[in-house]
Amino acid sequence: MVRLAAIARRFYLDGRSKVEIAEEFGLSRFKVARDLEAARGAGIVRIDVRLPERLDGALSERLRQAYGLHRAIVVEAAEDPLETRRALGSAAARLLPEIVRPGEVLGLAWSRVLQAMGAELAELPRCTVVQLNGVLSEFAEGGGSVEAVRRAASLSGGPAYPVYAPLILPDAATAATLRADPGIAAAFAHYDRLTTAVVAIGGWDERNSTVYQALDPDSRARYDGLGVRAEVSAQLIDAEGEPVHCDLDERVISIRAEQLRKVPEVVAVAGAGDGAKARAIGAALKSGLVSTLVTDSAVAQVLLEGAAGD
Protein backbone atom coordinates (compact mmCIF):
# COMPACT_ATOMS: atom_id res chain seq x y z
CA MET A 1 0.00 0.00 0.00
CA VAL A 2 2.88 2.33 0.79
CA ARG A 3 4.46 1.55 -2.57
CA LEU A 4 1.17 2.17 -4.38
CA ALA A 5 0.78 5.51 -2.62
CA ALA A 6 4.34 6.53 -3.50
CA ILE A 7 3.94 5.59 -7.16
CA ALA A 8 0.59 7.38 -7.34
CA ARG A 9 2.14 10.50 -5.80
CA ARG A 10 4.96 10.50 -8.35
CA PHE A 11 2.53 10.10 -11.25
CA TYR A 12 -0.45 12.26 -10.29
CA LEU A 13 1.15 14.99 -8.17
CA ASP A 14 4.76 15.19 -9.38
CA GLY A 15 4.01 14.65 -13.07
CA ARG A 16 6.62 11.90 -13.50
CA SER A 17 6.26 9.51 -16.44
CA LYS A 18 5.67 5.78 -15.99
CA VAL A 19 9.13 5.07 -17.43
CA GLU A 20 10.77 7.40 -14.87
CA ILE A 21 8.82 5.82 -12.02
CA ALA A 22 9.73 2.33 -13.23
CA GLU A 23 13.44 3.19 -13.19
CA GLU A 24 13.20 4.66 -9.69
CA PHE A 25 11.38 1.67 -8.18
CA GLY A 26 13.11 -1.05 -10.22
CA LEU A 27 9.86 -2.12 -11.91
CA SER A 28 8.66 -2.47 -15.46
CA ARG A 29 6.44 0.33 -16.79
CA PHE A 30 3.66 -2.25 -17.18
CA LYS A 31 3.90 -3.01 -13.45
CA VAL A 32 3.72 0.72 -12.74
CA ALA A 33 0.57 0.98 -14.86
CA ARG A 34 -0.99 -1.95 -12.94
CA ASP A 35 -0.02 -0.34 -9.61
CA LEU A 36 -1.68 2.92 -10.64
CA GLU A 37 -4.87 1.01 -11.43
CA ALA A 38 -4.58 -0.81 -8.11
CA ALA A 39 -4.13 2.50 -6.26
CA ARG A 40 -7.39 3.76 -7.77
CA GLY A 41 -9.16 0.49 -6.98
CA ALA A 42 -8.00 0.59 -3.36
CA GLY A 43 -9.21 4.16 -2.88
CA ILE A 44 -5.69 5.56 -2.48
CA VAL A 45 -6.31 7.70 -5.54
CA ARG A 46 -9.68 9.41 -5.98
CA ILE A 47 -10.23 11.52 -9.08
CA ASP A 48 -12.62 14.46 -8.73
CA VAL A 49 -13.42 16.42 -11.89
CA ARG A 50 -14.47 19.99 -11.11
CA LEU A 51 -15.15 23.05 -13.20
CA PRO A 52 -14.34 26.56 -11.96
CA GLU A 53 -16.78 27.56 -9.25
CA ARG A 54 -19.15 29.63 -11.39
CA LEU A 55 -19.57 27.10 -14.21
CA ASP A 56 -22.37 24.52 -14.08
CA GLY A 57 -21.18 21.55 -16.10
CA ALA A 58 -24.33 19.42 -15.77
CA LEU A 59 -26.65 22.26 -16.80
CA SER A 60 -24.33 23.15 -19.67
CA GLU A 61 -24.51 19.62 -21.08
CA ARG A 62 -28.30 19.40 -20.70
CA LEU A 63 -28.71 22.70 -22.55
CA ARG A 64 -26.31 21.65 -25.30
CA GLN A 65 -28.22 18.44 -25.93
CA ALA A 66 -31.67 20.05 -25.72
CA TYR A 67 -30.89 22.58 -28.47
CA GLY A 68 -28.35 20.62 -30.52
CA LEU A 69 -25.57 23.14 -29.94
CA HIS A 70 -21.84 22.63 -30.56
CA ARG A 71 -21.33 23.72 -26.98
CA ALA A 72 -23.17 25.46 -24.15
CA ILE A 73 -21.51 27.20 -21.23
CA VAL A 74 -23.68 28.02 -18.22
CA VAL A 75 -22.46 30.26 -15.39
CA GLU A 76 -24.25 30.49 -12.07
CA ALA A 77 -26.62 33.48 -11.99
CA ALA A 78 -25.88 36.02 -9.27
CA GLU A 79 -28.43 38.19 -7.49
CA ASP A 80 -26.84 41.27 -9.05
CA PRO A 81 -27.33 41.32 -12.86
CA LEU A 82 -24.09 43.28 -13.25
CA GLU A 83 -22.17 40.47 -11.54
CA THR A 84 -23.86 37.90 -13.77
CA ARG A 85 -22.95 39.99 -16.82
CA ARG A 86 -19.31 40.11 -15.73
CA ALA A 87 -19.31 36.32 -15.20
CA LEU A 88 -20.73 35.79 -18.69
CA GLY A 89 -18.12 38.11 -20.18
CA SER A 90 -15.34 36.33 -18.30
CA ALA A 91 -16.49 32.90 -19.51
CA ALA A 92 -16.69 34.10 -23.11
CA ALA A 93 -13.25 35.70 -22.83
CA ARG A 94 -11.78 32.36 -21.71
CA LEU A 95 -13.58 30.52 -24.50
CA LEU A 96 -12.40 32.60 -27.47
CA PRO A 97 -8.67 31.72 -27.27
CA GLU A 98 -9.69 28.04 -27.22
CA ILE A 99 -11.78 28.10 -30.41
CA VAL A 100 -10.17 30.79 -32.59
CA ARG A 101 -7.24 29.49 -34.64
CA PRO A 102 -4.30 31.48 -36.05
CA GLY A 103 -5.08 33.13 -39.36
CA GLU A 104 -8.85 33.00 -38.93
CA VAL A 105 -11.33 35.88 -39.18
CA LEU A 106 -13.13 36.82 -35.97
CA GLY A 107 -16.24 39.01 -36.02
CA LEU A 108 -17.38 40.95 -32.95
CA ALA A 109 -20.75 42.55 -32.31
CA TRP A 110 -21.48 44.80 -29.32
CA SER A 111 -23.65 44.65 -26.23
CA ARG A 112 -23.13 45.36 -22.55
CA VAL A 113 -22.18 41.73 -21.92
CA LEU A 114 -19.79 41.71 -24.89
CA GLN A 115 -18.23 44.86 -23.53
CA ALA A 116 -17.60 42.89 -20.31
CA MET A 117 -16.08 40.11 -22.44
CA GLY A 118 -13.73 42.58 -24.12
CA ALA A 119 -12.54 43.88 -20.75
CA GLU A 120 -11.75 40.31 -19.60
CA LEU A 121 -10.07 39.19 -22.83
CA ALA A 122 -6.39 38.51 -22.13
CA GLU A 123 -5.14 36.67 -25.22
CA LEU A 124 -5.99 35.71 -28.78
CA PRO A 125 -4.04 33.96 -31.53
CA ARG A 126 -3.07 36.14 -34.46
CA CYS A 127 -6.26 36.69 -36.45
CA THR A 128 -8.21 39.32 -38.35
CA VAL A 129 -10.83 41.08 -36.22
CA VAL A 130 -13.90 42.59 -37.88
CA GLN A 131 -16.73 44.69 -36.47
CA LEU A 132 -20.12 43.15 -37.25
CA ASN A 133 -22.32 46.22 -36.97
CA GLY A 134 -22.38 49.95 -36.54
CA VAL A 135 -22.33 51.95 -33.34
CA LEU A 136 -25.14 53.01 -31.06
CA SER A 137 -24.04 56.55 -30.24
CA GLU A 138 -25.49 56.56 -26.73
CA PHE A 139 -23.13 53.71 -25.76
CA ALA A 140 -20.02 54.81 -27.67
CA GLU A 141 -18.42 56.70 -24.79
CA GLY A 142 -18.60 53.68 -22.48
CA GLY A 143 -16.37 51.62 -24.77
CA GLY A 144 -18.33 50.67 -27.84
CA SER A 145 -17.81 48.16 -30.61
CA VAL A 146 -14.98 50.09 -32.32
CA GLU A 147 -12.92 50.00 -29.12
CA ALA A 148 -13.67 46.30 -28.60
CA VAL A 149 -12.49 45.43 -32.11
CA ARG A 150 -9.31 47.47 -31.77
CA ARG A 151 -8.48 45.94 -28.39
CA ALA A 152 -9.02 42.38 -29.64
CA ALA A 153 -6.85 43.07 -32.69
CA SER A 154 -4.16 44.54 -30.45
CA LEU A 155 -4.15 41.37 -28.33
CA SER A 156 -3.97 39.13 -31.39
CA GLY A 157 -1.48 41.23 -33.34
CA GLY A 158 -3.67 40.96 -36.43
CA PRO A 159 -5.43 43.59 -38.55
CA ALA A 160 -8.61 45.34 -37.39
CA TYR A 161 -11.60 46.34 -39.51
CA PRO A 162 -13.76 48.68 -37.42
CA VAL A 163 -17.01 50.24 -38.66
CA TYR A 164 -17.22 53.98 -38.08
CA ALA A 165 -20.95 54.38 -38.69
CA PRO A 166 -24.23 54.40 -36.76
CA LEU A 167 -26.07 51.10 -36.40
CA ILE A 168 -29.47 52.48 -37.44
CA LEU A 169 -29.96 55.10 -40.16
CA PRO A 170 -33.12 57.13 -40.88
CA ASP A 171 -33.58 55.67 -44.36
CA ALA A 172 -32.26 53.05 -46.77
CA ALA A 173 -30.55 55.55 -49.08
CA THR A 174 -28.37 56.97 -46.30
CA ALA A 175 -27.44 53.46 -45.18
CA ALA A 176 -26.50 52.47 -48.74
CA THR A 177 -24.27 55.54 -49.05
CA LEU A 178 -22.43 54.65 -45.87
CA ARG A 179 -21.98 51.02 -46.92
CA ALA A 180 -20.16 52.29 -50.01
CA ASP A 181 -17.60 54.13 -47.86
CA PRO A 182 -14.21 52.41 -48.45
CA GLY A 183 -13.53 51.75 -44.78
CA ILE A 184 -16.96 50.30 -44.10
CA ALA A 185 -16.94 48.35 -47.36
CA ALA A 186 -13.60 46.79 -46.33
CA ALA A 187 -15.19 45.47 -43.14
CA PHE A 188 -18.27 44.23 -44.98
CA ALA A 189 -16.04 42.39 -47.47
CA HIS A 190 -14.84 40.16 -44.62
CA TYR A 191 -18.32 39.01 -43.55
CA ASP A 192 -18.28 36.14 -46.04
CA ARG A 193 -14.86 35.05 -44.72
CA LEU A 194 -15.75 34.88 -41.03
CA THR A 195 -14.78 31.71 -39.19
CA THR A 196 -16.07 32.79 -35.76
CA ALA A 197 -18.64 35.45 -34.91
CA VAL A 198 -19.48 36.63 -31.39
CA VAL A 199 -22.94 38.14 -31.05
CA ALA A 200 -25.46 39.14 -28.41
CA ILE A 201 -29.17 38.36 -28.33
CA GLY A 202 -31.61 41.13 -27.54
CA GLY A 203 -35.19 40.75 -26.40
CA TRP A 204 -37.85 42.99 -27.85
CA ASP A 205 -38.57 45.56 -25.16
CA GLU A 206 -36.86 48.60 -23.70
CA ARG A 207 -35.16 46.65 -20.94
CA ASN A 208 -33.70 43.83 -23.00
CA SER A 209 -32.60 45.37 -26.31
CA THR A 210 -30.42 48.36 -27.12
CA VAL A 211 -31.75 48.15 -30.69
CA TYR A 212 -35.32 48.50 -29.41
CA GLN A 213 -34.23 51.46 -27.28
CA ALA A 214 -32.79 53.20 -30.34
CA LEU A 215 -36.01 53.03 -32.38
CA ASP A 216 -38.83 55.57 -32.41
CA PRO A 217 -42.23 54.56 -30.95
CA ASP A 218 -43.86 54.18 -34.38
CA SER A 219 -41.16 51.76 -35.55
CA ARG A 220 -41.41 49.75 -32.33
CA ALA A 221 -45.16 49.39 -32.75
CA ARG A 222 -44.82 48.43 -36.41
CA TYR A 223 -42.26 45.69 -35.69
CA ASP A 224 -44.30 44.48 -32.71
CA GLY A 225 -47.16 43.98 -35.15
CA LEU A 226 -44.90 41.83 -37.34
CA GLY A 227 -44.32 39.45 -34.43
CA VAL A 228 -40.73 40.41 -33.56
CA ARG A 229 -39.58 38.83 -30.30
CA ALA A 230 -35.77 38.93 -30.52
CA GLU A 231 -32.88 40.46 -32.43
CA VAL A 232 -29.36 39.30 -33.22
CA SER A 233 -27.14 42.13 -34.51
CA ALA A 234 -30.30 44.06 -35.49
CA GLN A 235 -31.60 41.06 -37.45
CA LEU A 236 -35.20 40.59 -36.31
CA ILE A 237 -36.62 37.18 -35.32
CA ASP A 238 -40.11 36.02 -34.32
CA ALA A 239 -41.02 33.65 -31.49
CA GLU A 240 -40.51 30.58 -33.70
CA GLY A 241 -37.04 31.63 -34.80
CA GLU A 242 -38.10 32.78 -38.26
CA PRO A 243 -36.52 35.96 -39.69
CA VAL A 244 -38.78 39.01 -39.85
CA HIS A 245 -37.95 41.03 -42.96
CA CYS A 246 -38.93 44.70 -42.98
CA ASP A 247 -37.61 48.16 -43.79
CA LEU A 248 -35.14 47.95 -40.89
CA ASP A 249 -33.09 45.47 -42.96
CA GLU A 250 -32.09 48.28 -45.31
CA ARG A 251 -31.62 50.90 -42.57
CA VAL A 252 -28.99 49.10 -40.50
CA ILE A 253 -25.23 48.86 -40.88
CA SER A 254 -24.81 45.24 -39.85
CA ILE A 255 -24.03 41.72 -40.95
CA ARG A 256 -27.07 40.01 -42.53
CA ALA A 257 -28.74 36.97 -41.01
CA GLU A 258 -28.00 34.95 -44.16
CA GLN A 259 -24.28 35.82 -43.84
CA LEU A 260 -24.30 34.94 -40.15
CA ARG A 261 -25.89 31.58 -40.95
CA LYS A 262 -22.86 30.65 -43.10
CA VAL A 263 -20.30 31.32 -40.34
CA PRO A 264 -18.90 27.99 -39.03
CA GLU A 265 -18.99 29.10 -35.38
CA VAL A 266 -21.44 31.69 -34.02
CA VAL A 267 -21.04 32.29 -30.29
CA ALA A 268 -23.96 34.05 -28.61
CA VAL A 269 -23.29 35.56 -25.18
CA ALA A 270 -26.61 36.40 -23.58
CA GLY A 271 -28.22 36.31 -20.16
CA ALA A 272 -28.64 38.41 -17.01
CA GLY A 273 -32.22 39.16 -18.00
CA ASP A 274 -35.82 38.42 -17.13
CA GLY A 275 -38.22 35.82 -18.53
CA ALA A 276 -38.77 37.85 -21.70
CA LYS A 277 -35.03 37.88 -22.35
CA ALA A 278 -34.85 34.12 -21.82
CA ARG A 279 -37.66 33.56 -24.31
CA ALA A 280 -35.89 35.82 -26.80
CA ILE A 281 -32.75 33.70 -26.43
CA GLY A 282 -34.89 30.62 -27.04
CA ALA A 283 -36.25 32.18 -30.25
CA ALA A 284 -32.70 32.91 -31.42
CA LEU A 285 -31.68 29.31 -30.76
CA LYS A 286 -34.63 28.09 -32.84
CA SER A 287 -33.40 30.25 -35.73
CA GLY A 288 -30.33 28.04 -36.22
CA LEU A 289 -28.03 31.06 -36.26
CA VAL A 290 -26.25 30.13 -33.02
CA SER A 291 -23.86 27.20 -32.56
CA THR A 292 -22.48 28.06 -29.10
CA LEU A 293 -24.34 29.72 -26.24
CA VAL A 294 -22.83 31.32 -23.14
CA THR A 295 -25.62 32.07 -20.66
CA ASP A 296 -26.53 31.95 -16.98
CA SER A 297 -28.28 29.29 -14.92
CA ALA A 298 -31.55 31.22 -14.55
CA VAL A 299 -31.90 31.60 -18.30
CA ALA A 300 -30.79 28.00 -18.87
CA GLN A 301 -33.59 26.69 -16.65
CA VAL A 302 -36.20 28.67 -18.61
CA LEU A 303 -34.74 27.42 -21.90
CA LEU A 304 -34.85 23.80 -20.74
CA GLU A 305 -38.46 24.19 -19.62
CA GLY A 306 -39.27 25.63 -23.04
CA ALA A 307 -37.51 22.76 -24.81
CA ALA A 308 -39.42 20.23 -22.72
CA GLY A 309 -42.69 21.98 -23.59
CA ASP A 310 -41.91 21.82 -27.30
Secondary structure as GFF3:
##gff-version 3
##sequence-region A 1 310
A	DSSP	alpha_helix	2	8	.	.	.	ID=ss1
A	DSSP	pi_helix	9	13	.	.	.	ID=ss2
A	DSSP	alpha_helix	18	25	.	.	.	ID=ss3
A	DSSP	alpha_helix	29	41	.	.	.	ID=ss4
A	DSSP	alpha_helix	57	67	.	.	.	ID=ss5
A	DSSP	beta_strand	71	75	.	.	.	ID=ss6
A	DSSP	alpha_helix	81	99	.	.	.	ID=ss7
A	DSSP	beta_strand	105	108	.	.	.	ID=ss8
A	DSSP	alpha_helix	112	120	.	.	.	ID=ss9
A	DSSP	beta_strand	128	131	.	.	.	ID=ss10
A	DSSP	alpha_helix	137	140	.	.	.	ID=ss11
A	DSSP	alpha_helix	145	156	.	.	.	ID=ss12
A	DSSP	beta_strand	160	161	.	.	.	ID=ss13
A	DSSP	alpha_helix	172	179	.	.	.	ID=ss14
A	DSSP	alpha_helix	182	188	.	.	.	ID=ss15
A	DSSP	three_ten_helix	191	193	.	.	.	ID=ss16
A	DSSP	beta_strand	196	199	.	.	.	ID=ss17
A	DSSP	alpha_helix	210	214	.	.	.	ID=ss18
A	DSSP	alpha_helix	217	225	.	.	.	ID=ss19
A	DSSP	beta_strand	228	232	.	.	.	ID=ss20
A	DSSP	beta_strand	235	238	.	.	.	ID=ss21
A	DSSP	alpha_helix	248	251	.	.	.	ID=ss22
A	DSSP	alpha_helix	257	261	.	.	.	ID=ss23
A	DSSP	beta_strand	265	269	.	.	.	ID=ss24
A	DSSP	alpha_helix	275	286	.	.	.	ID=ss25
A	DSSP	beta_strand	292	296	.	.	.	ID=ss26
A	DSSP	alpha_helix	297	309	.	.	.	ID=ss27
###
